[in-house]
Amino acid sequence: MKMKARQVLLACAALALCMGSAAARADDDDCNAGTSLRLVNGRIHTMDKHDTIVSSVLIKNGRFAAVGGGGQPEAGECARTVNLGGRTVVPGIIDSHNHIVLLGLRPGRDARLENANSIAEALATLAARGKEAKSGEWVTSIGGFARTQFFPDPQPMRFPTMQELSAAVPSHPVFIMEGFSGPGAVNAAGKAFLVAHGVPVGTTAGQDEGYVDGGAFGVATPCTTALYLLRQMQTRESMLQGLTDAMHYAAGIGVTTHLDQGGFPFNVPVIGEPSDGAASFDRYRAHDSVRALYHEGKLTNRIWINFLHVEEDPQTPELRARLLNSWDDFGDNMLRVLGIGEFTASAFIAPGTPAWMNGTRLVAQAQWRNENHSLNFPVFALPGLPLDWKVIIDGWQTVHDELSDPRNPNRIPEGIKNLRWTLAHVPVITPEYLQKLKNLGGGVNVLGGWRWLSGTATQNGPPFRDILASGIPVGMSSDGMQISTMSPWINLYYVVTGKNARGELINGGQTLSRNEAMRLYTANNGWFLNAEDKLGTIEEGKLGDLVVLSRDYFDSRAVPDAGIKDLRSVLSVVGGKVVYDDLEGRSKDYWKAGMP
């Protein structure tokens, strides 16, 4: 009996030990899945007003709870701890003017080619994406890259050939296309499909047999016809996959928040059907994917929305209906409606027209945020062809003066001064007009990737240093993914070096330091979302968004200027949740095929 009792006691002790171990494992699991995240042993650039650098942070309930000071959790609190091993950290990058929703609507499995520095790297990127694609899926890359990035000056430029594309991706049809409307290229399987549907491929003299001709924006081309055909094969599931892919890519390069600027609701006839190229946008259904993923709790990036309006009627009935039936600054911190932009109604995408002036007045009267872009184009719809940025700022001044006039029975004394109206892109602007915009309470949202891809010594800008010196609110954006790149590192490379993709110095007198440039993407950009109290810096009480970098952006010895554009994230955190993790370097994400 004694022996049996001893055996029972031993069995109970063993069982208790096992149960204790299981409970410990369960505690670990709960800790790893809990609401607190602690990062230690890092070089964390808070980008606060003092440029404080700390070694640890604690994120609790989605917000920074402790910054520096060891970032210790409270007694008894379970927090997942990540040892950064000395890595560099910055706040989650805010892209305050892009088209993430349009990127999610690309047909096929989109491959961002912006990180490829050669034809070989472009082919490797497409091949890696092909390995992820399912049977029957196309591999595509539509907008956001250019042949300039594959060949340094003075080498001649070209697309990958049909044979090269076929060898890289033998099991899927491939279609790649520059800009809004081409040109582009296909592999053999892609050519067979397009030719069977009446699209000419490889017929342009002197071009490869896989070449697909393109043309001016808004003009039907073989490329836009091909794009339309691919769009007809899209399903709800493929669109959800597309936006999921787009967010995963964004998190992988460190972008955690987007201010989406919509798309064009044009109807350009292509074989009897509508298509305007890469910026085509169904105003009624375009936001279905982002809404669905939001309701399913599957948004991994913050996506804030501006509503773009282009309409022919000078009374702008669609914009009027929007303002009467929607709320600005509405939603939560993951999905939010912010304002109107990047166009405020105009049949010609031109400021100063009757439709634009009427729309601008309506937005001011409704007290919504407003954003317009400037490409330094003459406004062909107006006599004398004035430059677009002058027309926009002068028009805003007119509307402000009308609205704040004491004789106006519907007067709003502050006019538009508290609304943070924004001029985007800004390749050219004078000190006089910067001051005018500043006096209106406005800001300037600049970009670099566009000029990196296609800029020259005469088509350069923006005047980064002059704008920053003016004291006007200034932030950084990408305008990806038609004529520009999403990667903040390519944009930052251009801001810091003034060099385009061909390696030519085109904007040398307007470059910024690395720290100044990073502030445009982080601390400064909170202003453009009316969210400087929530986003842009790593400070207690703010939303817990941060990015751990693959190398130290701030150290020019560790990362020479040429290496800036090849940086990426190894850990991205949104609201305290890890949304991208490659700390151990095991990820096989397709875009890394073009990175060192």
BELJO-V933901 format. One record per pair of residues at least 24 apart in sequence whose C-alpha atoms are under 10 Angstrom apart, sorted by the first residue. I is the first residue (numbers start at 1). J is the second residue. Records with the same first field share a line. If there is no record, write none. Layout:
# BELJO-V933901
I: J, J
This chain:
# BELJO-V933901
27: 78
28: 78, 79, 80
29: 80
30: 78, 79, 80
31: 77, 78, 79, 80, 81
32: 78, 79, 80, 81
33: 78, 79, 80, 577
34: 60, 61, 77, 78, 79, 80, 576, 577
35: 59, 60, 61, 62, 63, 77, 78, 79, 80, 575, 576, 577
36: 60, 61, 62, 63, 64, 65, 73, 77, 78, 79, 80, 81, 576, 577
37: 61, 62, 63, 64, 65, 71, 73, 78, 79, 80, 81, 82, 544, 573, 575, 576, 577, 578
38: 64, 65, 66, 70, 71, 72, 73, 78, 79, 80, 81, 82, 83, 576
39: 67, 68, 70, 71, 72, 79, 80, 81, 82, 83, 84, 85, 89
40: 68, 70, 71, 72, 81, 82, 83, 84, 85, 86, 87
41: 70, 82, 83, 84, 85, 86, 87, 88
42: 82, 83, 84, 85, 86, 87, 88, 89, 548
43: 84, 85, 86, 87, 88, 89, 90, 548, 552
44: 68, 84, 86, 87, 88, 89, 90, 91, 538, 546, 547, 548
45: 88, 89, 90, 91, 515, 537, 538, 546, 554
46: 89, 90, 91, 522, 523, 536, 537, 538, 539, 546
47: 90, 91, 515, 516, 518, 519, 522, 523, 524, 536, 537, 538, 539
48: 91, 519, 522, 523, 536, 537, 538, 539
49: 519, 523, 537
51: 515, 519, 537
52: 538, 539
53: 88, 89, 90, 538
54: 89, 538
55: 84, 86, 87, 88, 89
56: 82, 83, 84, 89
57: 81, 538, 539, 540, 544
58: 540, 544, 576
59: 540, 541, 542, 543, 544, 545, 573, 575, 576, 577
60: 541, 543, 544, 575, 576, 577
61: 543, 544, 575, 576, 577
62: 541, 542, 543, 544, 545, 573, 574, 575, 576, 577
63: 534, 538, 539, 540, 541, 542, 543, 544, 545, 574, 575, 576
64: 538, 539, 540, 541, 542, 543, 544, 545, 575, 576
65: 539, 540, 541, 542, 543, 544
66: 538, 539, 540, 541
67: 538, 539, 540, 541
68: 539, 540
82: 583
83: 583
84: 548, 571, 583
85: 583
86: 552
87: 548, 549, 550, 551, 552, 570, 583
88: 547, 548, 549, 550, 551, 552, 553, 554, 555
89: 538, 546, 547, 548, 549, 550, 551, 552, 553, 569, 570, 571, 572
90: 254, 518, 519, 522, 536, 537, 538, 545, 546, 547, 548, 549, 553, 572
91: 254, 255, 256, 518, 519, 521, 522, 523, 535, 536, 537, 538, 539, 543, 544, 545, 546, 547, 548, 572, 573, 574
92: 251, 254, 255, 256, 257, 301, 521, 522, 523, 535, 536, 537, 538, 543, 544, 545, 546, 547, 548, 572, 573, 574, 575
93: 250, 251, 253, 254, 255, 256, 257, 258, 476, 477, 488, 518, 519, 520, 521, 522, 523, 525, 535, 536, 537, 545, 546, 547, 572
94: 254, 255, 256, 257, 258, 259, 302, 475, 476, 477, 478, 488, 520, 521, 522, 523, 524, 525, 526, 528, 529, 535, 536, 545
95: 250, 255, 256, 257, 258, 259, 260, 303, 447, 475, 476, 477, 478, 479, 480, 486, 487, 488, 520, 521, 522, 525, 528
96: 257, 258, 259, 260, 261, 304, 424, 445, 446, 447, 475, 476, 477, 478, 479, 520, 521, 522, 525, 526, 527, 528, 529
97: 258, 259, 260, 261, 262, 304, 305, 306, 341, 342, 371, 373, 424, 425, 445, 446, 447, 475, 476, 477, 478, 479, 480, 528
98: 258, 259, 260, 261, 262, 342, 477, 478, 479, 480, 481, 482, 484, 485, 486
99: 258, 259, 260, 261, 262, 263, 279, 305, 478, 479, 480, 481, 482, 486
100: 243, 246, 247, 250, 258, 259, 260, 261, 262, 290, 303, 304, 305, 479, 480, 481, 486
101: 239, 242, 243, 246, 247, 258, 259, 260, 261, 262, 263, 281, 286, 287, 288, 289, 290, 303, 305, 481
102: 242, 243, 246, 260, 261, 262, 263, 264, 278, 279, 280, 281, 282, 286, 287, 480, 481, 482
103: 142, 143, 144, 239, 242, 243, 245, 246, 247, 278, 279, 480, 481, 482
104: 238, 239, 240, 241, 242, 243, 244, 245, 246, 247, 286, 287, 289, 290
105: 231, 234, 236, 238, 239, 240, 241, 242, 243, 246, 278, 279, 280, 281, 286, 287, 289
106: 140, 141, 142, 143, 227, 230, 231, 234, 238, 239, 242, 243, 246, 278, 279, 280
107: 137, 138, 139, 140, 141, 142, 175, 227, 228, 229, 230, 231, 232, 233, 234, 235, 238, 239, 242
108: 133, 136, 137, 138, 139, 140, 141, 142, 173, 174, 175, 230, 231, 233, 234, 238, 239, 241, 242
109: 133, 134, 137, 138, 139, 140, 141, 174, 238, 239, 241, 242, 245
110: 138, 139, 140, 141, 142, 175, 176, 242, 245, 246
111: 139, 140, 141, 142, 176, 245, 246, 249, 590, 591
112: 140, 141, 142, 143, 144, 145, 246, 249, 481, 485, 486, 487, 590, 591
113: 140, 141, 142, 143, 144, 145, 146, 149, 176, 485, 590, 591, 593, 594
114: 141, 143, 144, 145, 146, 149, 150, 449, 453, 481, 484, 485, 486, 487, 490, 565, 591, 594
115: 145, 149, 150, 485, 486, 487, 489, 490, 565, 566, 567, 591, 592, 593, 594, 595
116: 145, 149, 150, 566, 591, 592, 593, 594, 595
117: 147, 148, 149, 150, 151, 152, 501, 502, 565, 566, 594, 595
118: 147, 148, 149, 150, 151, 152, 160, 594
119: 147, 149, 150, 151, 157, 158, 159, 160, 161, 164, 594
120: 150, 160, 164, 168, 593, 594
121: 150, 591, 592, 593, 594, 595
122: 149, 150, 159, 160, 165, 168, 591, 593, 594
123: 160, 164, 165, 166, 167, 168, 169, 593, 594
124: 165, 168, 169, 590, 591, 592, 593, 594
125: 168, 589, 590, 591, 592, 593, 594, 595
126: 165, 168, 169, 174, 176, 590, 591, 593, 594
127: 165, 166, 167, 168, 169, 170, 171, 172, 590, 593
128: 168, 169, 588, 589, 590, 591, 592, 593, 594
129: 169, 588, 589, 590, 591, 593
130: 168, 169, 170, 171, 172, 173, 174, 590
131: 169, 171, 172, 590
132: 588, 589, 590
133: 171, 172
134: 171, 172
135: 171, 172
136: 171, 172, 173
137: 171, 172, 173, 174, 233, 238
138: 169, 171, 172, 173, 174, 175, 189, 190, 230
139: 169, 171, 172, 173, 174, 175, 176, 186, 190
140: 172, 173, 174, 175, 176, 177, 186, 227, 230
141: 174, 175, 176, 177, 178, 184, 185
142: 175, 176, 177, 178, 179, 180, 181, 182, 184, 223, 227, 277, 278, 481, 482
143: 176, 177, 178, 179, 180, 181, 182, 184, 277, 278, 279, 480, 481, 482, 483, 484, 485
144: 177, 178, 179, 180, 278, 449, 450, 453, 478, 479, 480, 481, 482, 483, 484, 485, 486, 487
145: 176, 177, 178, 179, 449, 450, 453, 454, 480, 481, 482, 483, 484, 485, 486
146: 177, 178, 179, 183, 184, 452, 453, 454, 483, 484, 485, 501
147: 178, 453, 454, 501, 502
148: 452, 453, 454, 455, 500, 501, 502, 503
149: 452, 453, 454, 500, 501, 502, 503
150: 501, 502
151: 501, 502, 503
152: 500, 501, 502, 503, 504
153: 500, 501, 502, 503, 504
154: 502, 503, 504
155: 502
158: 207, 208, 211
159: 183, 184, 185, 186, 207, 208, 210, 211
160: 184, 185, 186, 187, 208, 210, 211
161: 185, 186, 187, 188, 207, 208, 209, 210, 211
162: 186, 187, 188, 189, 190, 191, 202, 208, 209, 210, 211
163: 187, 188, 208, 209, 210
164: 188, 210
165: 189, 190, 210
166: 190, 210
175: 210, 212, 223, 226, 227, 230
176: 211, 212, 223, 227
177: 211, 212, 213, 214, 223, 224, 226, 227, 277, 278, 482
178: 214, 223, 278, 482, 483
179: 214, 215, 216, 217, 277, 278, 279, 481, 482, 483, 484
180: 214, 215, 216, 217, 218, 219, 223, 224, 276, 277, 278, 279, 280, 481, 482, 483
181: 213, 214, 215, 216, 217, 218, 219, 220, 221, 222, 223, 224, 225, 227, 275, 276, 277, 278, 279, 482
182: 212, 213, 214, 215, 216, 217, 221, 222, 223, 224, 227, 277, 278
183: 211, 212, 213, 214, 215, 216, 221, 222, 223, 224
184: 210, 211, 212, 213, 214, 222, 223, 224, 226
185: 209, 210, 211, 212, 213, 223
186: 210, 211, 212
187: 211
190: 226
193: 226, 229
194: 222, 223, 225, 226, 227, 229, 230
195: 226
197: 225, 226, 229
198: 222, 225, 226, 271
199: 223, 224, 225, 226, 229, 271
200: 225, 226
201: 226
217: 276, 277, 278, 279
218: 266, 267, 268, 269, 275, 276, 277, 279
219: 268, 269, 270, 275, 276, 277
220: 268, 269, 270, 271, 274, 275, 276, 277
221: 270, 275, 276, 277
222: 270
223: 277, 278
224: 268, 270, 274, 275, 276, 277, 278, 280
225: 269, 270, 271, 273, 274, 275, 276, 277
226: 270, 275, 277
227: 275, 276, 277, 278, 280
228: 270, 271, 273, 274, 275, 276, 277, 278, 280
229: 270, 273, 275
231: 275
236: 288, 289
237: 289
238: 289
239: 286, 288, 289, 290
240: 288, 289, 290, 292, 293
241: 289
242: 289
243: 289, 290, 293, 299
244: 289, 290, 293, 298, 299, 300, 301
246: 301
247: 299, 300, 301, 302, 303, 579, 580
248: 299, 300, 301, 579, 580, 589
249: 486, 487, 580, 589, 590, 591
250: 300, 301, 486, 487, 488, 568, 569, 572, 580
251: 300, 301, 547, 568, 569, 570, 571, 572, 573, 574, 578, 579, 580, 581
252: 487, 547, 549, 568, 569, 570, 571, 572, 579, 580, 581, 582, 589, 591, 592
253: 486, 487, 488, 489, 547, 549, 550, 566, 567, 568, 569, 570, 571, 572, 580, 591
254: 487, 488, 489, 546, 547, 548, 549, 567, 568, 569, 570, 571, 572, 573, 580
255: 301, 302, 486, 487, 488, 521, 545, 546, 547, 568, 569, 572, 574
256: 300, 301, 302, 303, 545, 546, 547, 572, 573, 574, 575, 579
257: 300, 301, 302, 303, 304, 333, 334, 335, 529, 535, 536, 545, 574
258: 301, 302, 303, 304, 305, 334, 335, 477, 478, 529
259: 302, 303, 304, 305, 306, 335, 336, 337, 338, 339, 477, 479, 528, 529
260: 303, 304, 305, 306, 307, 308, 337, 338, 341, 342, 479, 480
261: 304, 305, 306, 307, 308, 339, 340, 341, 342, 343, 371, 372, 479
262: 286, 287, 305, 306, 307, 308, 309, 340, 341, 342, 343
263: 307, 308, 309, 310, 341, 342, 343
264: 308, 309, 310, 311, 343, 349
265: 308, 309, 310, 311
266: 310, 311, 347
277: 482
278: 481, 482, 483
279: 481, 482, 483
283: 307, 308, 309
290: 335
291: 335
294: 334, 335
297: 334
299: 334, 335, 579
300: 334, 572, 573, 574, 575, 577, 578, 579, 580
301: 334, 335, 545, 572, 573, 574, 575, 579
302: 332, 333, 334, 335, 336, 545, 574, 575
303: 333, 334, 335, 336, 337
304: 329, 330, 331, 332, 333, 334, 335, 336, 337, 338, 339, 529
305: 329, 330, 331, 335, 336, 337, 338, 339, 340, 341, 529
306: 336, 337, 338, 339, 340, 341, 342, 343, 369, 370, 371
307: 337, 338, 339, 340, 341, 342, 343, 344, 370, 371
308: 339, 340, 341, 342, 343, 344, 345, 370, 371, 372
309: 340, 341, 342, 343, 344, 345, 346, 347, 349, 356, 359
310: 341, 342, 343, 344, 345, 346, 347, 348, 349, 350, 355, 356, 359
311: 343, 344, 345, 346, 347, 348, 349, 355, 356, 359
312: 345, 346, 347, 348, 349, 354, 355, 356
313: 345, 346, 347, 354, 355
314: 345, 346, 347, 353, 354, 355, 356, 357, 358, 359
315: 345, 354, 355, 356, 357, 358, 359, 362
316: 344, 345, 346, 347, 354, 355, 356, 357, 358, 359, 362
317: 345, 355, 359
318: 345, 359
319: 344, 345, 358, 359, 360, 362, 363
320: 358, 359, 362, 363, 366
323: 362, 363, 365, 366, 367, 368
324: 366
327: 366, 368
328: 366, 367, 368, 369
329: 368, 369, 529, 530
333: 531, 534, 535, 543, 575
334: 574, 575
336: 529
338: 368, 369, 370, 528, 529, 530
339: 363, 367, 368, 369, 370, 371, 419, 421, 529
340: 368, 369, 370, 371, 372, 421
341: 369, 370, 371, 372, 373, 421, 422, 424
342: 370, 371, 372, 373, 374, 422, 423, 424
343: 370, 371, 372, 373
344: 370, 371, 372, 373
347: 381
348: 379, 380, 381
349: 373, 379, 381
350: 374, 377, 378, 379, 380, 381, 382, 388, 391, 392
351: 379, 380, 381, 382, 387, 388, 389, 390, 391, 392, 393, 395
352: 379, 381, 382, 386, 388, 390, 391, 392, 394, 395, 396
353: 379, 381, 382, 391, 395
356: 392, 395
357: 392, 395, 396, 398, 399
358: 399
360: 392, 395, 396, 399, 400
361: 395, 396, 398, 399, 400, 402, 403
362: 399
363: 399, 416
364: 396, 399, 400, 403, 412, 415, 416, 417, 419, 421
365: 399, 400, 403, 410, 411, 412, 415, 416
367: 412, 415, 416, 418, 419
368: 416, 418, 419, 420, 421
369: 416, 418, 419, 420, 421, 422, 528, 529, 530
370: 416, 419, 420, 421, 422, 423, 442
371: 420, 421, 422, 423, 424, 442, 443, 444, 445, 528
372: 421, 422, 423, 424, 425, 445
373: 422, 423, 424, 425, 426, 444, 445, 446
374: 423, 424, 425, 426, 427, 428, 429, 446
375: 424, 425, 426, 427, 428, 462
376: 425, 426, 427, 428, 429, 459
377: 427, 428
387: 428, 429
388: 426
389: 423, 424, 426, 427, 428, 429, 430, 433, 434
390: 429, 430, 433, 436
392: 423, 437
393: 421, 422, 423, 433, 434, 436, 437, 440, 442
394: 433, 436, 437
396: 421, 436, 437, 440, 442
397: 436, 437, 439, 440
400: 440
414: 440, 441
415: 440, 441
416: 440, 441, 442
417: 441, 442
418: 442
419: 530
420: 444, 473, 527, 528, 529, 530
421: 528
422: 473, 474, 528
423: 474
424: 474, 475, 476, 477, 479
425: 450, 461, 462, 476, 477, 478, 479
426: 461, 462, 463, 464, 467
427: 451, 459, 460, 461, 462, 463, 464
428: 459, 460, 461, 462, 463, 464, 467
429: 461, 462, 463, 466, 467
430: 463, 466, 467
431: 466, 467, 469, 470
434: 466, 467, 470, 471, 472
435: 467, 470, 471, 472
437: 472
438: 470, 471, 472, 473
439: 472
441: 472, 473
442: 472, 473, 474, 528
443: 467, 471, 472, 473, 474, 475, 527, 528
444: 468, 472, 473, 474, 475, 476, 528
445: 473, 474, 475, 476, 477, 478, 520, 525, 528
446: 474, 475, 476, 477, 478, 479, 491, 495, 520
447: 475, 476, 477, 478, 479, 480, 484, 485, 488, 491, 492, 494, 495
448: 476, 477, 478, 479, 484, 485, 488, 489, 490, 491, 492, 493, 494, 495, 496, 498, 499, 500
449: 477, 478, 479, 480, 481, 483, 484, 485, 486, 487, 488, 489, 490, 491, 492, 493, 494, 495, 500, 501
450: 478, 479, 480, 481, 482, 483, 484, 485, 490, 491, 494, 500
451: 483, 484, 491, 494, 498, 499, 500, 501, 506, 507
452: 484, 485, 490, 491, 493, 494, 495, 498, 499, 500, 501, 502, 503, 504, 506, 507
453: 483, 484, 485, 490, 494, 499, 500, 501, 502
454: 483, 484, 500, 501, 502
455: 499, 500, 501, 502, 504, 505, 506, 507
456: 499, 500, 502, 504, 505, 506, 507
457: 499, 500, 504, 505, 506, 507, 508
458: 506, 507
459: 506, 507
460: 498, 499, 500, 505, 506, 507, 508
461: 495, 498, 506, 507, 508, 509, 510, 511
462: 495, 498, 507, 510, 511
463: 495, 507, 508, 509, 510, 511
464: 495, 496, 498, 507, 509, 510, 511, 512, 517
465: 495, 509, 510, 511, 512, 513, 516
466: 509, 510, 511
467: 510
468: 510, 512, 516, 520
473: 520, 524, 525, 527, 528
474: 519, 520, 521, 524, 525, 527, 528
475: 517, 518, 519, 520, 521, 522, 523, 524, 525, 526, 527, 528
476: 517, 518, 519, 520, 521, 522, 524, 525, 528
477: 520, 521, 525
478: 521
487: 565, 566, 567, 568
488: 518, 521, 564, 565, 567, 568
489: 518, 553, 563, 564, 565, 566, 567, 568
490: 562, 563, 564, 565, 566, 567
491: 517, 521, 564, 565
492: 517, 518, 520, 521, 561, 564, 565
493: 517, 561, 562, 563, 564, 565, 566
494: 561, 562, 564, 565
496: 561, 564
497: 561, 562, 564
499: 562
503: 562
513: 554
514: 553, 554, 555, 556, 561, 564
515: 553, 554
518: 553, 554
542: 575
543: 574, 575, 576
544: 573, 574, 575, 576, 577
545: 572, 573, 574, 575, 576, 577, 578
546: 571, 572, 573, 574, 575, 576, 577, 578
547: 571, 572, 573, 574, 578, 580
548: 572, 573, 581, 582, 583
549: 583
550: 582, 583, 585
563: 595, 596
565: 595
566: 592, 594, 595, 596
567: 595, 596
568: 592, 595
